[in-house]
Amino acid sequence: MNDIKDALNSYYSSNLSLRKASMTNGVPKSTLSDYIKRIDAADISVDEPLLYPLDELKRQLLPERRQNNYK
């Protein structure tokens, strides 16, 4: 999962295209695109997520899954 931080760094800091950043870091383009959209929607600076530890990044950007109580 640390690959996603590397891909975000490539995209934002190295100015690689979405496709190149995803290919270079072995992250699916759709996953990288999803993270970028979530960062934009969270209205935070692009540098902030790169400084977060990975679990904090996930907590900030990915909603918790609701448990399914169906049996």
N, C-alpha and C positions, 0 to 999 in steps of 0.2 A: 504493500500500500504506500510505501514511501516513494514509489515511482510516480505517484500522482503529484507529490510536491515537486519532484524533479521536472515533471512535465509542465506544471504550472510555472515553475521558474524559467524553463525554456521558452514558454509562450510569452510571459510578461517581461522578463529581464533580457532575454536574448533575442526577443522579437521574432521568434520562429513562427511560422504559420501553424494553425491548429493541427493540420495534417502532419507536418514535419515534427512538431513537438510530441505528438502522440506516437508516431513511428519511432522516433529517436529513443523514447523512454519506455516503449513497450506497453503503452496504455491505450486502450481503445479510444478512438476519436470521439465516440458518443459519450464516454465517461468523462473525458477531459472537457468536452463541450458542456456537459451537465454541471461540472464544478465551476466553470467560468460563468455560466448563467447564474448559478447560486451566489457567487461572489458579487456579481453585478447587482443582483436583486437584494442582497444584504446591505448594499450601499456602504461598503467598507473599502478602504484603499487597497489597491492590489498588492501592496507590500505587506500588509498585515497578515494575510493567510500564510505567507511564506515564512513568517517568524513563529507561527504557532507550532507547538508540538503536534504530531499527527492526530492524537486523540482529541485535542482541542479543536483542530481544524474540522474533524468529522462532527464533533458536537455542535460547532457553530453552523455548519452548512447542511448537515443531514438530519432530518427530523427522526425522532425515535419512532420505531415501529410499534404500533399498538398490538397488544397481544390479542390473539383470537381466542375467544372463550367458547367457540363452537366445539361440540363433541361429535 
